[in-house]
Amino acid sequence: MRSDILRTLFSRRMLVALVMGFACGLPLLLTMSVLQAWMKEEGVDLSVIGLFALVGLPYTVKFLWAPLVDRITLPFLGRRRGWLLLFQIALMVSVGALGMTRPGTHPGMVAAAALLVTFFSASQDIVVDAYRREDLADEELGLGSSLYVNGYRVGMLLASGGGLIMADFMSFRMVYLIMAACLVPGILTTLLTPEPPKPEGVPRTLREAVFQPLAEYFSRQGALWVLAFILLYKVGDSMASAMTTPFYLDIGFSKTEIGTVVKLFGFWATLLGGLGGGVLMLKLGIRRALWIFGILQGVSTAGFAVLTWTGAVVPVLAAVIAFENITGGMGTSAYAAYMASITDKRFTATQYALLSSLMGVPRVIASAPTGYLATWMGWPLFFLSCALVAIPGLLLLLKISPTRFRNP
């Protein structure tokens, strides 16, 4: 059994999932924190910098053009790899083009280039999600999703942390050109990896590509329960995360302690949790993993209340962060694997794009009032309440039996 796990872990399919995750995570912060730092350095007004958050809109509405990816097969490399290569080359060019703009004098050009980056990045996400679902066997989705998520986080770290550090030693233009070059491994992977088998019954018209994914999904028993589960499973975790930095500062931790323990140490704990969760899912299966990881996720959220009683004690912070990030990484891996597992392979791009867009709703909506809640309740009760908010999402697992809600 151990040799089977190692063989799966080091297979071609898992390596592709890891590299594709890296390629998807890298562009995200190039239009957010890194671009904000560049614009601030160039003297751009803060109100204009704030408006640049709108360039991230393609990530939330990517389901609008996902049906085109399901419907149209390009005349090279196949149904998935053809689109993937096209979007990856366009993304690399647009990142380089963003680096050639001048934020201080031509913010409009910067906005246009940044919008191209987010559009092609979101488009790459669509195809990578579809490819991963179709390339991996059902029992491999947990581990493959965890490696994808870990690769995504490494890409984000390289772009944000690495990009800002490099900007102290070279121009932002050079930083963006280097980041564009870092997308080459994704392109090489697309060229070298095989095309997954094309399922029977793929859409023959654009109308079918738009409407059949919805009709197929809502024809399943328990479809609404599944949507409710996707909305609620990580809502408590999202609410707690929105307030952690003000919480750390409020109870007396220094910014250096937060940066060292929460960001650096916590990053590696999250990677460990994601990888460990993926391996465990090979044995547990996705459904049991959702139960176990979800319970641990809720308990770890309650762990922040411990810090309110101990105060600014660094070893306690490290223990709380390790537990929270490991269980959070496990929960995210199981969550992503579950969403992939319920898509119909005929419409993977469209259905996964819709589900992943829905996944982001609670992160925005539920996190918005957290500041008021923390002020009203106080920190201990706030974090305990966030832990209890996880219970409805867990109970919905009773309603989404995989034998009654399964893709063909």
Buried (B, 14 or more C-beta within 10 A) or exposed (E): EEEEEEEBBEBEBBBBBBBBBBBBBBBBBBBBBBBBBBBEEBEBEEEEBEEBEEBBEBBBEBBBBBBBBBBEBBEEBBBBBBBBBBBBBBBBBBBBBBBEBEBEEEBEBBBBBBBBBBBBBBBBBBBBBBBBBBBBEBEBBBBBBBBBBBBBBBBBBBBBBBBBEBBEEEEBBEBBBBBBEBBEBBBEBBEEBEBBEEBEEBBEEEEBBBBBBBEBBEEBEBBEBBBBBBBBBBBBBBBBBBBBBEBBEEBEBEEEBBEBBBEEBBBEBBBBBBBBBBBBBBEBBBBBBBBBBBBBBBBBBBBBBBBBEEEBBEEBBBBBBBBBBBBBBBBBBBBBBBBBBBBBBBBBBBBBBBBBBBBEBBBEEBBEEBEEBBEEEEBBBBBBBBBEBBBBBBEBBEBBEEEEBEBE
